[in-house]
């Protein structure tokens, strides 16, 4: 029987923008949010994958579970266990 252990760690980003009293609100289609998702989010993801891909003994991959990538990006980080079950990683 195979055994699997898991853990979870959350890194959460909350974007915001403040506007003056003359702001038209949602009439601009929340343009600031589009900038967040097109300028900030891709940089964060690239940085995460760039840093983690070079860690020996770990496999990194995206794995969203049916949620919009604007709401959540799941990064699966899996230890590659040797043939000897008592010795994890390299």
ABEGO torsion letter per residue (X at the ends): XBBBBBBBBBBBBBBBBBBBAABAEAAAGGAAAAAAAAAAAAAAAAAAAAAAAABBGBBBBBBBBGBBAAABBBBBBBBBBBABAABBEX
